[in-house]
Amino acid sequence: MSDISALSFEEAMKELEGVVRDLESGNVELEKSISLYEQGARLKAHCEKKLKEAEEKVARITLGPDGQPNGTTPVEGL
Amino acid sequence: MTTLLFTHESGLAHVSPLGHPERAERLEAITAALAGPGFAALARRAAPLADEAEVLRCHAPEHLAGIKAARPERGWSQIDADTYMSPGSWEAALRAIGGAEAAVDAVLSGEAANAFVAMRPPGHHAERDRAMGFCLFGTVSVAARYALDHHGLARVAVLDFDVHHGNGTQDLLWDEPRAVFVSSQQIPLYPGSGHADETGAHGQIVNLPLRPGSGGAEMRAAWRPALARVADFAPDLILISAGFDAHRDDPLGGLNWTEDDFAWITGAICDLAAKTCGGRVVSCLEGGYDLDALAASVAAHVTVLMERGQ
């Protein structure tokens, strides 16, 4: 298993899709099924964290009194 | 009237490789739990050896022959990634069936109000042509067909609250209009089946998927309407695939049931049985892999059976 915290969003999503596919295929051993599910849950949490970080980087362009762009401010409430 | 316990020492001779979760200690833990003073009134019987032809009530002859041929002289034979046979497994599996059928006999004859069959290997993953998930033969399905065909019952219900879907029971009873099968299970989890849109050839199968991390409230909300459907079906006998791995301490499941939840569902099933079939319930052990949680949950389950069986 790779170190989940080092994965990019795209890598984690790809692994998560593989986990879901394996769990739904019925080809996973009974004994390993729960740990595979738990790995999927960790991947999902990591994807959600990456999404949140990306959202926080999305900035709103602010305009000056003359109507021209003069900077950015973080977007709230996404 | 009383509650009967069917078990046999051969259940300990089905030996798994070291570290396997479905191990003989499970049955030892159950036996110890049911030896306490609260269970003095529990009448005990040896699970008889079923004739191997009983397996054919549900399984293909090739499957029976394959399992028979896979018996090892020593050590283990591996049947699938999870499933092993030791030299004692053949007798244990046939006594699991024999115990379930003897329990059906006892409950239908009026010798007992209800019964619990504490045997292993479990059975609810075994399909018509395939052993899997620790299971060799579909014990509860065989007992259901025995009740229908040998005793001539018109309708039976099979209720499965193991954390894993009873894919084997679903396979064996898929085209059996005389049997309703209700199964609750964590999804996603092994074996990957058990979604609500799997309803059987006659609409007689009800699957209740439960979300990982969910507990007793969600379980009760799922089972209440399902049990009402079973009441409408008016079974002459209720069989339970009693798995205890939905317990919050179980290492193979991700649900959060407690002993109280197992007591609740046992009581709800007994209430249903009292209304539809004179209280006739035969419960058979399936999973449950944390020894303390298993022992406490089986104790809660059997306590309710005894209370309702008086």
Interface residues (C-beta under 8 A of the other chain):
Chain A: V20 L23 E24 S25 G26 N27 V28 E29 L30 E31 S33 I34 Y37 E38 G40 A41
Chain B: H20 P21 A81 D82 H125 M132 G133 F134 H164 N167 P188 L189 Y190 P191 G192 S193 P212 P251 L252 G253 G254
